């Protein structure tokens, strides 16, 4: 399968070690849809970059869960299941937060099966 991967580096706030928030889609100027924070549920240290996983309706829950377990350091099955459900119901979820290179690595692995991801 081809990898669908969008990388958009942007400066973020460094140093926060709290879990990354889950997000939902929200309106933005110009008709774009942007992520909005809803609750804490992710893995990784807050070093300014985030990996978002988008719903694409082309992968099973089992495929998404397996790829999250493969890609995200420290991911548990319970959290992978929760994140897969958030992606399905909200359209996207932040699944990892950390340094840019580690976020790029996580995103590449998620994208190996064609999952739609974005690094911010």
Secondary structure as GFF3:
##gff-version 3
##sequence-region A 1 120
A	DSSP	beta_strand	4	7	.	.	.	ID=ss1
A	DSSP	beta_strand	21	27	.	.	.	ID=ss2
A	DSSP	three_ten_helix	29	31	.	.	.	ID=ss3
A	DSSP	beta_strand	33	40	.	.	.	ID=ss4
A	DSSP	beta_strand	49	54	.	.	.	ID=ss5
A	DSSP	alpha_helix	61	71	.	.	.	ID=ss6
A	DSSP	alpha_helix	77	90	.	.	.	ID=ss7
A	DSSP	beta_strand	92	98	.	.	.	ID=ss8
A	DSSP	alpha_helix	100	111	.	.	.	ID=ss9
A	DSSP	beta_strand	116	119	.	.	.	ID=ss10
###
